[in-house]
Amino acid sequence: MGITLYQLEGCPYCEAVAERLDELDIEYDSVWVEPRHSERDAVKRVSGQRGVPVLVDEDRGVTMAESERILEFVERSYARPGVETT
């Protein structure tokens, strides 16, 4: 169980999600996807589409795409109010 982030090297949206997870000290596994959409079978299997980033949170039963939605979910689910992170 845990969190898996499907991401593409050099993708600024993926980097934003990974950075926030790191800031919150959240452990996660990275799955690096292929640059070509047509070869992103692993992310297609878990999310039904080939775009990244995709976050899979097995503990909460959540699979989602789009960096803004992922960041909102992470904030709601994992950030502690009143605790600043850098």
C-alpha positions in Angstrom: 0.0 0.0 0.0 1.0 3.6 -0.3 1.4 6.4 -2.9 2.7 6.1 -6.4 3.4 9.0 -8.7 3.5 8.4 -12.4 5.7 11.1 -13.9 7.8 12.1 -16.9 11.3 13.4 -16.6 11.4 17.2 -17.3 7.6 17.6 -16.9 7.1 20.8 -14.8 3.6 19.6 -13.7 5.1 16.3 -12.4 7.9 18.2 -10.7 5.4 20.4 -8.9 3.6 17.4 -7.5 6.8 15.6 -6.5 8.2 18.7 -4.8 5.0 19.2 -2.7 5.1 15.5 -1.7 8.7 16.0 -0.7 8.0 19.2 1.2 5.3 17.4 3.2 7.7 14.5 3.8 5.3 12.0 2.2 6.8 8.8 1.1 5.9 7.7 -2.4 7.2 5.5 -5.3 7.9 7.1 -8.6 7.1 5.4 -11.9 8.9 7.1 -14.7 6.8 6.9 -17.9 7.9 6.9 -21.5 8.2 10.2 -23.3 5.9 9.0 -26.1 2.2 9.0 -25.2 1.6 5.8 -27.3 4.1 3.9 -25.0 2.7 4.9 -21.7 0.9 1.6 -21.1 1.6 1.5 -17.3 -0.1 4.8 -16.6 -3.0 3.9 -19.0 -3.6 0.7 -17.0 -4.0 2.5 -13.7 -5.8 5.7 -14.9 -7.5 5.0 -18.2 -5.4 7.8 -19.9 -1.8 8.4 -20.9 -1.2 11.9 -19.5 1.0 12.6 -16.5 1.2 13.3 -13.6 -1.0 10.6 -12.2 -1.2 9.9 -8.4 -2.4 6.6 -7.0 -3.1 6.6 -3.3 -3.9 3.0 -2.4 -4.6 3.8 1.2 -7.3 6.2 0.3 -8.5 4.4 -2.8 -7.8 7.4 -5.1 -6.4 7.6 -8.6 -6.2 11.0 -10.2 -4.6 13.0 -13.0 -4.0 16.7 -13.5 -1.4 18.4 -11.3 -3.8 21.0 -9.8 -6.3 18.4 -8.7 -3.5 16.3 -7.3 -2.0 19.2 -5.4 -5.5 20.1 -3.9 -6.0 16.4 -2.9 -2.5 16.3 -1.2 -3.2 19.6 0.7 -6.6 18.4 1.9 -5.4 14.9 2.8 -1.9 15.4 4.1 -1.0 19.0 4.9 -1.3 19.8 8.6 -3.0 23.2 9.3 -0.6 25.7 10.9 2.5 23.8 10.0 4.7 25.6 7.5 7.0 23.6 5.2 9.8 24.8 3.0 
